[in-house]
Amino acid sequence: MRTALFRTHMSDMILSLAATMSSGGIPQNTTSSSTFDPSSLDPWLDPYPDPYPDLPGVNTSSSSDVPGRTHTSDLDLRPLTSQQDVSPWDVALCVTGTLIACENALVIAVLFYTPTLRAPMFILIGSLAFADLLAGLGLILNFVFTYLVEGEVVTLVSTGILIAAFSASILNILAITVDRYLSLYNALTYHTERTVLFTYLVVGVIWLVCLVLGVLPALGWNCLDDQSTCSVCRPVTKSNAVALAVFFLLVFALMMQLYLQICRIAFRHAQQIAVQHQFLAISTTKGVQTLSVILCAFAMCWLPFAMYSIVADSSYPIIYTYSTVLLAACNSVINPIIYAFRNPDIQKGLWLACCGCVPSNLSLRPRARTSSDV
């Protein structure tokens, strides 16, 4: 009986299997998916992993190209560090500004505490030293405002100080050149015409013009609202920079003309008095040599920056701007050496202030001042 039931059950299974095979398929699990889903193995497994998970915005397979994935924003929400890299050029300008400030502060102190240094030419030297001192402080403030203090107001303030200071330095050099020309052209009446009051008026006009130039950026002559109009020195506009460069070139051309006239007058005087007054002839030749050094130093320092300001704009590499500005700032380093420290009267004041004595080669007795003193 049991054997018959077993045979009947086996025959039914064989018939069922044969019927299934004859239908052309294998029994499928109706509850399973027709495609393989890797995420079904692990709910935390990403079937399309990001090969650069730590780099924002870098993904070889864009999420928008893969169906079934949500689009994520490219915005990097990680906190940014507020520390800014310090440029070596800015450090060099700050160090140069410190040197300029120290040199010219020393010159001003000697002129202020020496009662005998009140002649018109020393007033011009003092005005030049004050302009260069202000330029040095402007370079230091520009460094502080760039890396420690932020804002458009402080940017305009530092820019205005630098424009006013360097403009005053250039105009004071021009005034000294004019003074040297008049001392040779009107040698007999020079000391009666060039009074202290007249010199103070000239210095006042110079500083008034320079202050007006310095406040122009704060009055709206800047490129803070339109970066495309910026010059090589932000926030000065390209048109303003060109105007200042042309102004410098005109000043330099006037200085060159005066220099040629001084040379002509000096050599004519030297020929006339070469035998009877040999000292005066040597002194005149020394004055021409000094003025040559002045003009050569002035041209080498300022001409590159002036020409670059005309031909370039804010799209040019910043390294060219830094190099030309640094070279222009070096003129304020050289000015105290040319105009002040070479003058015997100022040398005596420096020796008295620093050591309380005067070397034997420098006489304590005031000497006649000539055009070679500056």
C-alpha positions as CSV (number, residue, x, y, z in Angstrom):
1,M,0.0,0.0,0.0
2,R,2.8,2.4,1.0
3,T,4.7,1.5,-2.1
4,A,1.8,2.3,-4.3
5,L,1.3,5.7,-2.7
6,F,5.0,6.5,-3.1
7,R,5.0,5.6,-6.8
8,T,1.9,7.7,-7.3
9,H,3.5,10.8,-5.7
10,M,6.7,10.4,-7.6
11,S,4.9,10.1,-10.9
12,D,2.9,13.3,-10.2
13,M,6.2,15.2,-9.5
14,I,7.7,13.9,-12.7
15,L,4.6,14.9,-14.7
16,S,4.7,18.4,-13.1
17,L,8.4,18.9,-13.9
18,A,7.9,17.8,-17.5
19,A,5.0,20.2,-17.9
20,T,7.1,23.1,-16.6
21,M,10.0,22.3,-18.9
22,S,7.7,22.0,-21.8
23,S,6.5,25.5,-21.1
24,G,10.1,26.9,-21.7
25,G,11.1,28.4,-18.4
26,I,12.3,27.9,-14.9
27,P,10.0,28.9,-12.0
28,Q,10.7,32.4,-10.9
29,N,10.4,34.0,-7.5
30,T,7.6,36.5,-8.0
31,T,8.7,38.5,-5.0
32,S,12.3,39.2,-6.2
33,S,13.3,42.2,-8.4
34,S,14.0,41.7,-12.1
35,T,17.4,43.6,-11.8
36,F,20.2,43.3,-9.3
37,D,20.4,46.2,-6.8
38,P,23.7,46.4,-5.0
39,S,22.1,48.5,-2.3
40,S,19.9,45.6,-1.4
41,L,22.9,43.9,0.1
42,D,23.7,46.8,2.4
43,P,21.3,49.7,3.0
44,W,24.4,52.0,3.5
45,L,26.2,51.0,0.4
46,D,26.3,53.6,-2.3
47,P,26.2,52.0,-5.8
48,Y,27.9,55.1,-7.3
49,P,30.6,56.1,-4.8
50,D,32.4,59.5,-5.0
51,P,36.1,58.9,-5.8
52,Y,37.0,62.3,-4.2
53,P,34.8,62.6,-1.1
54,D,37.1,65.3,0.5
55,L,37.3,67.6,-2.5
56,P,34.3,69.8,-3.0
57,G,33.1,70.2,-6.6
58,V,35.3,67.3,-7.9
59,N,33.2,64.3,-9.0
60,T,33.9,62.1,-12.0
61,S,30.3,60.9,-12.3
62,S,27.9,63.8,-12.0
63,S,24.9,63.0,-9.9
64,S,22.7,64.6,-12.5
65,D,23.7,61.9,-15.0
66,V,22.8,59.0,-12.8
67,P,19.1,58.1,-12.6
68,G,17.7,57.7,-9.2
69,R,20.1,60.1,-7.4
70,T,19.3,63.5,-6.0
71,H,21.2,66.5,-7.2
72,T,23.5,68.0,-4.6
73,S,24.7,71.7,-4.6
74,D,28.3,72.5,-5.5
75,L,28.5,75.1,-2.7
76,D,31.2,74.3,-0.2
77,L,29.8,75.0,3.2
78,R,33.0,74.3,5.1
79,P,34.3,77.2,7.2
80,L,36.9,79.3,5.5
81,T,40.0,80.5,7.4
82,S,40.3,84.2,7.9
83,Q,44.1,84.2,7.8
84,Q,45.5,85.9,4.7
85,D,48.9,85.1,3.2
86,V,51.3,88.0,3.5
87,S,53.0,89.1,0.2
88,P,56.8,89.5,0.4
89,W,56.3,92.6,-1.8
90,D,54.1,94.2,0.9
91,V,56.6,93.3,3.5
92,A,59.4,95.0,1.4
93,L,57.3,98.1,1.0
94,C,56.6,98.2,4.7
95,V,60.3,97.9,5.6
96,T,61.1,100.6,3.0
97,G,58.5,102.8,4.6
98,T,60.0,102.3,8.0
99,L,63.4,103.2,6.7
100,I,62.0,106.3,5.0
101,A,60.2,107.4,8.2
102,C,63.3,107.0,10.4
103,E,65.6,108.9,8.0
104,N,63.4,111.8,7.4
105,A,62.3,112.1,11.1
106,L,66.0,112.5,11.9
107,V,66.4,115.2,9.3
108,I,63.3,117.1,10.7
109,A,64.5,116.8,14.3
110,V,67.9,118.3,13.3
111,L,66.4,121.1,11.4
112,F,63.9,121.9,14.2
113,Y,66.4,121.9,17.1
114,T,69.2,123.8,15.2
115,P,68.4,127.5,15.3
116,T,71.0,128.4,12.6
117,L,69.2,126.2,10.0
118,R,66.4,128.7,9.1
119,A,67.5,129.8,5.7
120,P,65.0,129.4,2.7
121,M,66.9,126.3,1.4
122,F,66.6,124.6,4.7
123,I,62.9,125.3,4.7
124,L,62.6,123.5,1.4
125,I,64.7,120.6,2.7
126,G,62.4,120.4,5.8
127,S,59.3,120.4,3.6
128,L,60.8,117.6,1.4
129,A,61.7,115.6,4.5
130,F,58.2,116.0,5.9
131,A,56.7,114.8,2.6
132,D,59.0,111.8,2.5
133,L,58.2,111.1,6.2
134,L,54.5,111.1,5.4
135,A,55.1,108.8,2.4
136,G,56.9,106.3,4.7
137,L,54.1,106.4,7.2
138,G,51.6,106.0,4.3
139,L,53.4,102.8,3.3
140,I,53.3,101.4,6.8
141,L,49.6,102.3,7.1
142,N,48.9,100.7,3.8
143,F,50.4,97.4,5.1
144,V,48.3,97.6,8.3
145,F,45.1,98.4,6.4
146,T,45.7,95.6,3.9
147,Y,46.2,92.8,6.4
148,L,44.7,94.0,9.7
149,V,41.9,96.5,9.0
150,E,39.3,96.0,6.3
151,G,37.0,98.5,4.6
152,E,36.8,101.0,1.8
153,V,37.3,104.0,4.0
154,V,40.7,103.0,5.3
155,T,41.7,102.1,1.7
156,L,40.8,105.6,0.5
157,V,42.6,107.1,3.5
158,S,45.9,105.3,2.8
159,T,45.7,106.0,-0.9
160,G,45.1,109.7,-0.3
161,I,48.0,109.9,2.1
162,L,50.4,108.2,-0.4
163,I,49.2,110.4,-3.4
164,A,49.6,113.6,-1.3
165,A,53.0,112.6,0.1
166,F,54.6,111.5,-3.1
167,S,53.2,114.5,-5.0
168,A,54.6,116.8,-2.3
169,S,57.9,115.1,-2.6
170,I,58.1,115.6,-6.3
171,L,57.0,119.2,-6.1
172,N,59.5,120.0,-3.3
173,I,62.3,118.6,-5.5
174,L,61.1,120.9,-8.3
175,A,61.1,123.8,-5.9
176,I,64.6,123.0,-4.8
177,T,65.7,122.9,-8.5
178,V,64.1,126.3,-9.1
179,D,65.8,127.6,-6.0
180,R,69.2,126.5,-7.3
181,Y,68.5,128.0,-10.7
182,L,67.6,131.4,-9.2
183,S,70.6,131.3,-6.9
184,L,72.8,131.2,-10.0
185,Y,70.7,133.3,-12.4
186,N,70.2,136.1,-9.9
187,A,73.3,135.6,-7.7
188,L,73.5,139.2,-6.7
189,T,69.9,139.7,-5.6
190,Y,69.0,136.2,-4.6
191,H,69.4,136.6,-0.9
192,T,67.3,139.8,-0.8
193,E,64.5,138.5,-3.1
194,R,64.2,135.0,-1.6
195,T,63.0,135.8,1.9
196,V,61.8,133.3,4.5
197,L,58.2,134.5,4.1
198,F,58.3,134.0,0.4
199,T,59.6,130.4,0.9
200,Y,56.9,129.6,3.3
201,L,54.3,130.8,0.8
202,V,55.8,128.6,-1.9
203,V,55.7,125.6,0.5
204,G,52.1,126.4,1.5
205,V,51.0,126.4,-2.1
206,I,52.8,123.1,-2.7
207,W,51.0,121.4,0.2
208,L,47.6,122.9,-0.8
209,V,47.9,121.4,-4.3
210,C,49.0,118.0,-2.9
211,L,46.2,117.9,-0.3
212,V,43.7,118.5,-3.1
213,L,45.2,115.6,-5.1
214,G,45.1,113.4,-2.0
215,V,41.4,113.9,-1.2
216,L,40.2,113.3,-4.8
217,P,39.9,109.5,-4.3
218,A,37.6,110.1,-1.3
219,L,35.5,112.5,-3.3
220,G,34.5,109.8,-5.8
221,W,37.5,109.7,-8.1
222,N,38.0,105.9,-7.4
223,C,37.2,102.6,-9.0
224,L,35.6,100.9,-6.0
225,D,32.2,100.7,-7.8
226,D,33.6,99.7,-11.2
227,Q,36.6,97.4,-11.0
228,S,37.1,97.5,-14.8
229,T,38.2,101.2,-14.6
230,C,41.0,100.5,-12.0
231,S,44.6,101.4,-12.7
232,V,47.6,99.4,-11.6
233,C,47.1,101.0,-8.2
234,R,43.7,100.3,-6.9
235,P,41.5,102.2,-6.1
236,V,42.9,104.9,-8.4
237,T,41.1,104.9,-11.8
238,K,43.1,104.5,-15.0
239,S,42.3,108.1,-16.1
240,N,43.5,109.5,-12.8
241,A,46.7,107.5,-12.9
242,V,47.4,108.6,-16.4
243,A,46.8,112.2,-15.4
244,L,49.2,111.9,-12.4
245,A,51.8,110.2,-14.6
246,V,51.6,113.0,-17.2
247,F,51.9,115.6,-14.4
248,F,55.1,113.9,-13.3
249,L,56.5,113.8,-16.8
250,L,55.8,117.6,-17.1
251,V,57.6,118.2,-13.8
252,F,60.5,116.1,-14.9
253,A,60.7,117.9,-18.2
254,L,60.8,121.3,-16.4
255,M,63.5,120.0,-14.1
256,M,65.6,118.9,-17.1
257,Q,65.2,122.3,-18.7
258,L,66.2,124.0,-15.5
259,Y,69.1,121.6,-15.2
260,L,70.4,122.5,-18.6
261,Q,70.1,126.2,-17.8
262,I,72.0,125.7,-14.5
263,C,74.8,123.9,-16.3
264,R,75.1,126.7,-18.9
265,I,75.2,129.4,-16.2
266,A,77.5,127.5,-14.0
267,F,80.1,126.7,-16.6
268,R,80.0,130.3,-17.8
269,H,80.6,131.6,-14.3
270,A,83.4,129.0,-13.8
271,Q,85.2,130.2,-16.9
272,Q,85.0,133.9,-15.8
273,I,86.3,133.3,-12.3
274,A,88.5,130.3,-12.7
275,V,91.7,132.2,-11.8
276,Q,90.7,134.8,-9.3
277,H,88.1,132.8,-7.4
278,Q,89.1,129.2,-7.7
279,F,87.0,128.1,-4.7
280,L,83.9,129.5,-6.2
281,A,84.5,127.7,-9.5
282,I,85.0,124.4,-7.7
283,S,81.9,125.0,-5.7
284,T,79.9,125.7,-8.8
285,T,81.1,122.6,-10.5
286,K,80.3,120.6,-7.3
287,G,76.8,122.0,-7.4
288,V,76.3,120.9,-11.0
289,Q,77.5,117.4,-10.1
290,T,75.1,117.2,-7.2
291,L,72.2,118.3,-9.3
292,S,73.2,115.6,-11.9
293,V,73.0,113.0,-9.2
294,I,69.7,114.3,-8.1
295,L,68.1,114.2,-11.5
296,C,69.5,110.8,-12.4
297,A,68.2,109.3,-9.1
298,F,64.9,111.0,-9.6
299,A,64.5,109.7,-13.2
300,M,65.6,106.1,-12.4
301,C,63.2,105.9,-9.5
302,W,60.1,107.5,-10.9
303,L,60.2,107.1,-14.7
304,P,59.5,103.3,-14.7
305,F,56.4,103.7,-12.6
306,A,55.1,106.7,-14.5
307,M,55.5,105.0,-17.9
308,Y,54.0,101.8,-16.6
309,S,51.0,103.6,-15.2
310,I,50.3,105.0,-18.6
311,V,50.5,101.8,-20.6
312,A,49.2,99.2,-18.1
313,D,45.9,98.6,-16.2
314,S,44.6,96.3,-13.5
315,S,44.8,93.2,-15.7
316,Y,48.6,93.3,-15.9
317,P,50.6,91.0,-13.5
318,I,50.8,92.6,-10.1
319,I,54.5,91.8,-9.8
320,Y,55.2,94.7,-12.2
321,T,53.2,97.1,-10.1
322,Y,55.0,96.1,-7.0
323,S,58.5,96.4,-8.5
324,T,57.8,99.9,-10.0
325,V,56.2,101.2,-6.8
326,L,59.1,99.9,-4.7
327,L,61.6,101.6,-7.0
328,A,59.6,104.8,-6.7
329,A,59.6,104.6,-2.9
330,C,63.4,104.2,-3.0
331,N,63.6,107.8,-4.1
332,S,62.3,108.9,-0.7
333,V,65.1,106.8,0.8
334,I,67.7,108.6,-1.3
335,N,66.4,112.1,-0.8
336,P,67.7,112.6,2.8
337,I,71.2,111.4,1.7
338,I,71.3,113.7,-1.3
339,Y,69.7,116.8,0.2
340,A,70.4,116.6,3.9
341,F,73.2,114.3,5.1
342,R,75.6,115.7,2.5
343,N,75.1,119.3,3.8
344,P,77.9,120.4,6.2
345,D,75.6,122.4,8.4
346,I,73.2,119.5,8.8
347,Q,76.2,117.2,9.4
348,K,77.3,119.5,12.3
349,G,73.8,119.4,13.7
350,L,73.8,115.6,13.6
351,W,77.2,115.3,15.3
352,L,76.1,117.7,18.0
353,A,72.8,115.8,18.5
354,C,74.3,112.3,18.5
355,C,77.7,112.8,20.1
356,G,77.8,116.3,21.6
357,C,80.9,117.2,19.5
358,V,81.9,118.1,16.0
359,P,84.8,116.5,14.0
360,S,87.8,118.7,13.3
361,N,87.0,118.7,9.6
362,L,83.7,120.5,10.2
363,S,84.1,124.0,11.5
364,L,81.6,125.3,14.1
365,R,81.7,128.7,12.5
366,P,78.8,129.2,10.0
367,R,80.0,129.3,6.4
368,A,78.7,131.0,3.3
369,R,76.0,128.9,1.7
370,T,76.3,128.2,-2.0
371,S,74.3,126.4,-4.6
372,S,76.2,123.2,-3.9
373,D,74.8,122.8,-0.5
374,V,71.7,121.1,-1.9
